[in-house]
Amino acid sequence: MAKGMVEGGVGLNARCPTTLRVLVLGLLLLIFILNQADRQLLPVLISGGLKCNSSAASQSPNSTNTSYSGVSVSAWFDVSGLHTQGDADADCLSFSDTMEGLLKGPTFTVIYATAGVVLAYLGDRHRRSLVLAVAAIFWSLTTAALYFIQSFWQLMLLRFALGLGEAVYSPVAITTIAALHEPRTRGTAMAIFYTGVYIGGGMGYIAGAVNERFGWRRTFLAFGLPGLVLGCIYAVAARRSDVYSDGRKDRAHHSFWAVARVLWRSPYRLVFVLMCFAAAVRNVAGYALGAYFPSFFRERFDLDDDAYAHTMVAMGIIVTVGGSCGSLIGGRVSDKLSRVTTASKCYIIAVSQVKHQTSNPMAAMSRHCLLPYDLLIRL
């Protein structure tokens, strides 16, 4: 079972042309950049004007509500409609800090984590190029649709839909790359692909400058529309890759329980569990920083719109350069060391996770020099 699954599912087909591998990897990277940028837009734009300056959680006129520490409990979950009042600066939504936290966190991450396990199964049952294209078009539509929102609940619904669409992409894209690249170059290919995390995250921060010039509605539109185009291009241009990476030819090996049995019987199951745990711990910090860095800078340093836009651009450059360099170096070193020992990739992962976790408390103690320090820890 395990042998058939590996050979049929993600083994290299030596006949795959190099040009096709490069084309598919390039398109997957471009779409992944938008994938990461679209999820980072909301935290940046909330502090950039999408959320009204007056916090609905700060006070409540209803003295009859149960309160805690002098703040009305109902105000924690208070939301109101669109503020327009004939003023361009009033084109914003009013909602509490509690609802902002739910919007940035669980609304996206819960569906992203759970749907990824279920929907990624589509890549093993259907043409992977089509699954990836549909996913990209779907989440790009949800991003572009944010241009039209008039209430907090519409925003939350589209944020939920964004997590649903983006959950499909990474597992299926990784499987496609693994199928098209042999082990000795797979680490480099994955490293190139994962620079999209940092380039896309950087673009999400840079959206703060786009917002200052064009407003948050047009910013959502500007980031959503390119994904529609790239999704259509990928569906056509990458179709040939299905000949070499299509999971449909091995459906018997790809049932959910068959995969679970293979993992359970594998001598490396402990390694797999530890990798999942390490990824979860790492992403707690990563998502928290991405969600609250914009509001931290805006409120901690009392930045005006111009200063906030420049700060977000600086953050975008740091994330893009530092993160991309780390990803590329790690992938290249992993491929080099794999010729010496097959455990090299595990060593690279372990070292990077230890370094990442030790950087978090130090970053918290250096809040007056976060920008240069973040560059150092990412490099």
RODO-2510 file (C-alpha; in nm, 4 decimals, decimal comma):
residues 379
     n   res          X          Y          Z
     1     m     0,0000     0,0000     0,0000
     2     a     0,2635     0,2491     0,1041
     3     k     0,4861     0,1675    -0,1893
     4     g     0,2080     0,2020    -0,4414
     5     m     0,0911     0,5232    -0,2881
     6     v     0,4333     0,6846    -0,3045
     7     e     0,5166     0,5679    -0,6522
     8     g     0,1788     0,6573    -0,7969
     9     g     0,1087     0,9754    -0,6038
    10     v     0,4154     1,1966    -0,5864
    11     g     0,6927     1,0105    -0,7639
    12     l     0,8881     1,1849    -1,0376
    13     n     0,7912     1,1186    -1,3960
    14     a     1,1240     1,1522    -1,5741
    15     r     0,9576     1,2408    -1,9025
    16     c     0,8234     1,5696    -1,7701
    17     p     0,9900     1,8477    -1,9738
    18     t     1,2011     2,0960    -1,7814
    19     t     1,0193     2,3866    -1,9429
    20     l     0,6883     2,2556    -1,8114
    21     r     0,8296     2,2210    -1,4601
    22     v     0,9552     2,5793    -1,4694
    23     l     0,6274     2,7094    -1,6127
    24     v     0,4146     2,5331    -1,3508
    25     l     0,6420     2,6381    -1,0642
    26     g     0,6415     2,9991    -1,1840
    27     l     0,2631     3,0161    -1,2110
    28     l     0,2162     2,8428    -0,8756
    29     l     0,4507     3,0976    -0,7183
    30     l     0,2648     3,3958    -0,8657
    31     i    -0,0704     3,2615    -0,7467
    32     f     0,0760     3,1803    -0,4047
    33     i     0,1976     3,5396    -0,3726
    34     l    -0,1594     3,6607    -0,4206
    35     n    -0,2802     3,3881    -0,1829
    36     q    -0,0639     3,5297     0,0962
    37     a    -0,1233     3,8940     0,0070
    38     d    -0,5016     3,8601     0,0068
    39     r    -0,5111     3,7189     0,3608
    40     q    -0,2816     3,9971     0,4892
    41     l    -0,4899     4,2769     0,3371
    42     l    -0,7554     4,2921     0,6057
    43     p    -0,5282     4,3522     0,9107
    44     v    -0,3482     4,6287     0,7208
    45     l    -0,6642     4,7949     0,5910
    46     i    -0,8495     4,7751     0,9234
    47     s    -0,5862     5,0038     1,0739
    48     g    -0,5671     5,2006     0,7499
    49     g    -0,9257     5,3267     0,7556
    50     l    -1,1635     5,0357     0,7042
    51     k    -1,2477     5,0430     1,0753
    52     c    -1,3776     5,3725     1,2102
    53     n    -1,1526     5,5463     1,4607
    54     s    -1,4178     5,5466     1,7316
    55     s    -1,4114     5,2003     1,8912
    56     a    -1,7480     5,0496     1,9585
    57     a    -1,5950     4,8607     2,2458
    58     s    -1,4762     5,1643     2,4377
    59     q    -1,8145     5,2626     2,5763
    60     s    -2,1845     5,1958     2,5640
    61     p    -2,4785     5,4204     2,6520
    62     n    -2,6811     5,1248     2,7812
    63     s    -2,6187     5,1176     3,1553
    64     t    -2,8535     4,8233     3,2000
    65     n    -2,6107     4,5760     3,0378
    66     t    -2,3861     4,3541     3,2463
    67     s    -2,0398     4,5099     3,2647
    68     y    -1,6893     4,3970     3,3494
    69     s    -1,4152     4,6382     3,4543
    70     g    -1,6379     4,9312     3,3648
    71     v    -1,6893     4,8226     3,0013
    72     s    -2,0250     4,6962     2,8780
    73     v    -2,0128     4,3277     2,7830
    74     s    -2,2504     4,3945     2,4945
    75     a    -2,0030     4,6512     2,3621
    76     w    -1,7440     4,3770     2,3186
    77     f    -1,9594     4,2337     2,0387
    78     d    -2,1049     4,5616     1,9143
    79     v    -2,1107     4,6264     1,5422
    80     s    -2,2834     4,8902     1,3359
    81     g    -2,3301     4,9699     0,9726
    82     l    -2,1363     5,1711     0,7204
    83     h    -2,0499     5,5306     0,8086
    84     t    -2,0716     5,7567     0,5040
    85     q    -2,2130     6,0920     0,6125
    86     g    -2,1002     6,2574     0,2916
    87     d    -1,7351     6,2468     0,3977
    88     a    -1,4783     6,0293     0,2181
    89     d    -1,2986     5,9709     0,5474
    90     a    -1,6195     5,8310     0,6937
    91     d    -1,6358     5,5389     0,4500
    92     c    -1,5682     5,2904     0,7279
    93     l    -1,7258     5,0193     0,9394
    94     s    -1,7694     5,0449     1,3133
    95     f    -1,7106     4,7319     1,5220
    96     s    -1,5555     4,6447     1,8571
    97     d    -1,2004     4,5286     1,9205
    98     t    -1,3417     4,1879     2,0174
    99     m    -1,5102     4,1520     1,6793
   100     e    -1,1911     4,2710     1,5127
   101     g    -1,0041     3,9885     1,6857
   102     l    -1,2624     3,7341     1,5706
   103     l    -1,2383     3,8728     1,2187
   104     k    -0,8595     3,8538     1,2016
   105     g    -0,8339     3,5170     1,3759
   106     p    -1,1007     3,2439     1,4005
   107     t    -1,3133     3,3617     1,1075
   108     f    -1,0223     3,2825     0,8759
   109     t    -0,8003     3,0333     1,0578
   110     v    -1,0628     2,7854     1,1795
   111     i    -1,2114     2,7270     0,8357
   112     y    -0,8643     2,7390     0,6774
   113     a    -0,7304     2,4650     0,9046
   114     t    -1,0325     2,2347     0,8913
   115     a    -1,1311     2,2780     0,5269
   116     g    -0,7723     2,2217     0,4150
   117     v    -0,7854     1,8594     0,5283
   118     v    -1,1171     1,7943     0,3531
   119     l    -1,0910     2,0009     0,0371
   120     a    -0,7294     1,9088    -0,0396
   121     y    -0,8685     1,5608    -0,1031
   122     l    -1,0088     1,7056    -0,4255
   123     g    -0,6556     1,7178    -0,5629
   124     d    -0,6359     1,3393    -0,5379
   125     r    -0,9714     1,2836    -0,7055
   126     h    -0,9726     1,5402    -0,9860
   127     r    -0,7360     1,7211    -1,2201
   128     r    -0,4984     1,9166    -0,9992
   129     s    -0,4590     2,2045    -1,2432
   130     l    -0,8363     2,2520    -1,2462
   131     v    -0,8672     2,2301    -0,8664
   132     l    -0,5933     2,4910    -0,8216
   133     a    -0,7418     2,7219    -1,0836
   134     v    -1,0920     2,7066    -0,9352
   135     a    -0,9562     2,7720    -0,5860
   136     a    -0,7590     3,0767    -0,7050
   137     i    -1,0582     3,2190    -0,8912
   138     f    -1,2870     3,1615    -0,5916
   139     w    -1,0735     3,3363    -0,3286
   140     s    -0,9879     3,6170    -0,5724
   141     l    -1,3586     3,6772    -0,6254
   142     t    -1,4118     3,6999    -0,2496
   143     t    -1,1280     3,9526    -0,2218
   144     a    -1,2633     4,1651    -0,5065
   145     a    -1,6161     4,1415    -0,3621
   146     l    -1,4954     4,3216    -0,0487
   147     y    -1,5149     4,6366    -0,2591
   148     f    -1,8938     4,6252    -0,2240
   149     i    -1,9400     4,5507     0,1474
   150     q    -2,1808     4,7652     0,3470
   151     s    -2,1811     4,5905     0,6858
   152     f    -1,9568     4,4054     0,9276
   153     w    -2,1399     4,0768     0,8697
   154     q    -2,0774     4,0941     0,4963
   155     l    -1,7089     4,1470     0,5759
   156     m    -1,7048     3,8459     0,8088
   157     l    -1,8828     3,6244     0,5565
   158     l    -1,6328     3,7098     0,2821
   159     r    -1,3415     3,6605     0,5211
   160     f    -1,4801     3,3145     0,5950
   161     a    -1,5097     3,2440     0,2207
   162     l    -1,1498     3,3597     0,1694
   163     g    -1,0268     3,1019     0,4205
   164     l    -1,2359     2,8347     0,2510
   165     g    -1,0886     2,9061    -0,0926
   166     e    -0,7289     2,9468     0,0198
   167     a    -0,7365     2,6236     0,2221
   168     v    -0,7278     2,4166    -0,0972
   169     y    -0,4243     2,5777    -0,2524
   170     s    -0,1140     2,4885    -0,0499
   171     p    -0,1667     2,1092    -0,0174
   172     v    -0,2527     2,0611    -0,3837
   173     a     0,0239     2,2932    -0,5056
   174     i     0,2833     2,1162    -0,2898
   175     t     0,1708     1,7784    -0,4208
   176     t     0,2021     1,9055    -0,7775
   177     i     0,5552     2,0340    -0,7186
   178     a     0,6601     1,7101    -0,5480
   179     a     0,5299     1,5101    -0,8439
   180     l     0,7206     1,7153    -1,1003
   181     h     1,0586     1,7433    -0,9238
   182     e     1,2943     1,4665    -0,8220
   183     p     1,4245     1,4479    -0,4630
   184     r     1,7620     1,6083    -0,5338
   185     t     1,5989     1,9318    -0,6575
   186     r     1,2701     1,9174    -0,4683
   187     g     1,3963     2,1212    -0,1731
   188     t     1,5013     2,4073    -0,4000
   189     a     1,1705     2,3963    -0,5872
   190     m     0,9785     2,4073    -0,2572
   191     a     1,1987     2,6921    -0,1345
   192     i     1,1231     2,8949    -0,4473
   193     f     0,7532     2,8255    -0,4008
   194     y     0,7610     2,9282    -0,0343
   195     t     0,9201     3,2628    -0,1089
   196     g     0,5598     3,3396    -0,2019
   197     v     0,4779     3,3470     0,1714
   198     y     0,7151     3,6389     0,2229
   199     i     0,6679     3,8177    -0,1084
   200     g     0,2903     3,7922    -0,0695
   201     g     0,3027     3,8930     0,2964
   202     g     0,5215     4,1867     0,2002
   203     m     0,2767     4,2918    -0,0694
   204     g    -0,0010     4,2732     0,1880
   205     y     0,1840     4,5244     0,4042
   206     i     0,2617     4,7454     0,1056
   207     a    -0,1139     4,7584     0,0440
   208     g    -0,1092     5,0217     0,3173
   209     a     0,0431     5,2631     0,0676
   210     v    -0,2098     5,1659    -0,2002
   211     n    -0,4849     5,2292     0,0529
   212     e    -0,3559     5,5772     0,1291
   213     r    -0,3716     5,6697    -0,2380
   214     f    -0,6861     5,4896    -0,3567
   215     g    -0,8827     5,3874    -0,0461
   216     w    -0,9513     5,0456     0,1021
   217     r    -1,2270     4,9495    -0,1410
   218     r    -1,0122     4,9939    -0,4511
   219     t    -0,7235     4,8201    -0,2743
   220     f    -0,9331     4,5063    -0,2287
   221     l    -1,0316     4,5263    -0,5945
   222     a    -0,6724     4,5781    -0,7103
   223     f    -0,5533     4,2682    -0,5249
   224     g    -0,8506     4,0506    -0,6169
   225     l    -0,8686     4,0958    -0,9933
   226     p    -0,5167     3,9670    -1,0816
   227     g    -0,6004     3,6343    -0,9180
   228     l    -0,8922     3,5862    -1,1545
   229     v    -0,6597     3,6312    -1,4516
   230     l    -0,3858     3,4059    -1,3146
   231     g    -0,6368     3,1347    -1,2251
   232     c    -0,7625     3,1237    -1,5840
   233     i    -0,4083     3,1250    -1,7236
   234     y    -0,3049     2,8388    -1,4959
   235     a    -0,6058     2,6270    -1,5941
   236     v    -0,4937     2,6432    -1,9566
   237     a    -0,1131     2,6622    -1,9356
   238     a    -0,0616     2,3968    -1,6660
   239     r    -0,3053     2,1407    -1,8010
   240     r    -0,0229     1,9332    -1,9457
   241     s     0,1221     1,8862    -1,5969
   242     d    -0,1746     1,6648    -1,5079
   243     v    -0,0238     1,3950    -1,7286
   244     y     0,2628     1,3682    -1,4798
   245     s     0,0958     1,4644    -1,1505
   246     d    -0,2684     1,3645    -1,1813
   247     g    -0,3836     1,1801    -0,8698
   248     r    -0,6867     1,0261    -1,0432
   249     k    -0,4832     0,7370    -1,1812
   250     d    -0,4221     0,6102    -0,8250
   251     r    -0,7595     0,6594    -0,6613
   252     a    -0,7352     0,3203    -0,4898
   253     h    -0,4350     0,4438    -0,2924
   254     h    -0,5752     0,7858    -0,2074
   255     s    -0,8742     0,7252     0,0137
   256     f    -0,8599     0,9162     0,3411
   257     w    -0,8332     0,6008     0,5523
   258     a    -0,5702     0,4508     0,3222
   259     v    -0,3512     0,7561     0,3769
   260     a    -0,4166     0,7420     0,7526
   261     r    -0,3119     0,3759     0,7625
   262     v     0,0079     0,4481     0,5708
   263     l     0,1003     0,7267     0,8128
   264     w     0,0179     0,5157     1,1173
   265     r     0,2251     0,2174     0,9993
   266     s     0,5154     0,4295     0,8845
   267     p     0,8329     0,4190     1,0977
   268     y     0,8411     0,7980     1,0515
   269     r     0,4994     0,8666     1,2022
   270     l     0,6532     1,0336     1,5074
   271     v     0,8503     1,2652     1,2792
   272     f     0,5284     1,3508     1,0956
   273     v     0,3417     1,4275     1,4192
   274     l     0,6264     1,6411     1,5519
   275     m     0,6437     1,8354     1,2233
   276     c     0,2716     1,9072     1,2426
   277     f     0,3046     2,0219     1,6019
   278     a     0,6055     2,2416     1,5202
   279     a     0,4194     2,3996     1,2291
   280     a     0,1223     2,4736     1,4538
   281     v     0,3390     2,6372     1,7202
   282     r     0,5263     2,8388     1,4598
   283     n     0,2107     2,9640     1,2943
   284     v     0,0598     3,0836     1,6216
   285     a     0,3322     3,3466     1,6342
   286     g     0,3301     3,4081     1,2597
   287     y    -0,0434     3,4715     1,2335
   288     a    -0,0469     3,6816     1,5501
   289     l     0,2293     3,9086     1,4202
   290     g     0,0654     3,9404     1,0800
   291     a    -0,2710     4,0241     1,2340
   292     y    -0,1582     4,2739     1,4965
   293     f     0,1618     4,4357     1,3708
   294     p    -0,0359     4,6987     1,1728
   295     s    -0,2579     4,7996     1,4654
   296     f     0,0413     4,7878     1,7027
   297     f     0,2384     5,0384     1,4980
   298     r    -0,0642     5,2588     1,4351
   299     e    -0,1643     5,2819     1,8018
   300     r     0,1708     5,2462     1,9793
   301     f     0,3365     5,5255     1,7828
   302     d     0,0209     5,7271     1,7063
   303     l     0,0925     5,7295     1,3328
   304     d    -0,0974     5,9501     1,0906
   305     d    -0,2067     5,8115     0,7528
   306     d     0,1145     5,9066     0,5734
   307     a     0,3448     5,7684     0,8421
   308     y     0,1382     5,4501     0,8652
   309     a     0,1646     5,3931     0,4894
   310     h     0,5430     5,4398     0,4981
   311     t     0,5743     5,2035     0,7962
   312     m     0,3781     4,9347     0,6155
   313     v     0,6001     4,9707     0,3084
   314     a     0,9086     4,9306     0,5292
   315     m     0,7564     4,6220     0,6902
   316     g     0,6732     4,4821     0,3468
   317     i     1,0309     4,5213     0,2271
   318     i     1,1708     4,3583     0,5407
   319     v     0,9347     4,0613     0,5226
   320     t     0,9957     4,0119     0,1493
   321     v     1,3765     4,0377     0,1530
   322     g     1,4479     3,8684     0,4855
   323     g     1,1951     3,5878     0,4497
   324     s     1,2760     3,5105     0,0863
   325     c     1,6492     3,4922     0,1562
   326     g     1,5904     3,2542     0,4454
   327     s     1,3620     3,0331     0,2381
   328     l     1,5984     3,0106    -0,0590
   329     i     1,9062     2,9490     0,1536
   330     g     1,7293     2,6815     0,3568
   331     g     1,6055     2,4988     0,0475
   332     r     1,9419     2,5082    -0,1234
   333     v     2,1305     2,3913     0,1852
   334     s     1,8744     2,1143     0,2324
   335     d     1,9306     1,9831    -0,1205
   336     k     2,3087     1,9978    -0,0779
   337     l     2,3036     1,8125     0,2523
   338     s     2,0582     1,5517     0,1244
   339     r     2,3437     1,4087    -0,0829
   340     v     2,5255     1,3385     0,2434
   341     t     2,2370     1,2219     0,4644
   342     t     1,8688     1,1655     0,4018
   343     a     1,7912     1,3242     0,7400
   344     s     1,9230     1,6633     0,6315
   345     k     1,5783     1,8120     0,5762
   346     c     1,4773     1,7181     0,9315
   347     y     1,7880     1,8920     1,0652
   348     i     1,7121     2,2061     0,8658
   349     i     1,3553     2,2091     0,9966
   350     a     1,4689     2,1582     1,3567
   351     v     1,7287     2,4361     1,3450
   352     s     1,4879     2,6810     1,1801
   353     q     1,2115     2,6098     1,4342
   354     v     1,4443     2,6576     1,7327
   355     k     1,5722     2,9828     1,5834
   356     h     1,2190     3,1043     1,5137
   357     q     1,0936     3,0364     1,8665
   358     t     1,3952     3,1948     2,0369
   359     s     1,3458     3,5098     1,8303
   360     n     0,9918     3,5753     1,9552
   361     p     1,0663     3,6782     2,3167
   362     m     1,3615     3,8872     2,2034
   363     a     1,1415     4,0662     1,9503
   364     a     0,8953     4,1495     2,2273
   365     m     1,1748     4,3165     2,4265
   366     s     1,2869     4,5304     2,1331
   367     r     0,9656     4,7164     2,0528
   368     h     1,1513     5,0418     1,9924
   369     c     1,3630     4,8887     1,7158
   370     l     1,1269     4,6297     1,5670
   371     l     1,1990     4,7049     1,2029
   372     p     1,5780     4,6466     1,2002
   373     y     1,5488     4,3579     1,4462
   374     d     1,2871     4,1821     1,2368
   375     l     1,5218     4,2031     0,9395
   376     l     1,7990     4,0382     1,1417
   377     i     1,5911     3,7486     1,2735
   378     r     1,4496     3,6760     0,9290
   379     l     1,7955     3,6678     0,7745
***
